[in-house]
Amino acid sequence: QLCTMNKDAQMRATINQKLIETGERERLKDLLRAKLIECGWKDQLKAHCKDVIKEKGLEHVTVDDLVAEITPKGRALVPDSVKKELLQRIRTFLAQHANL
């Protein structure tokens, strides 16, 4: 099982490297950023941050606390359509670079 996990980690690293080298990683990040703004995700998360700060008090919240508090909600709020589109783009990229 350790060997399989190591192979998976190696494959992810290889794919990530290829995404970076080709510039596709930046294009995917830009697409994700635009889609999240478009669907209101960014505004929802911003409002949640404000709520957390109000609830705990500004002087009692660190950046690390805020990140820990909003990360699960942020992930849960990403629409399935955005996830699917990103996954499809990655699959297409992998199909075009099948020699990985």
PyMOL commands that set and color helices and strands:
alter all, ss='L'
color gray80, all
select helices_A, chain A and resi 2-22+24-38+41-56+58-60+63-77+80-96
alter helices_A, ss='H'
color red, helices_A
deselect
rebuild
show_as cartoon
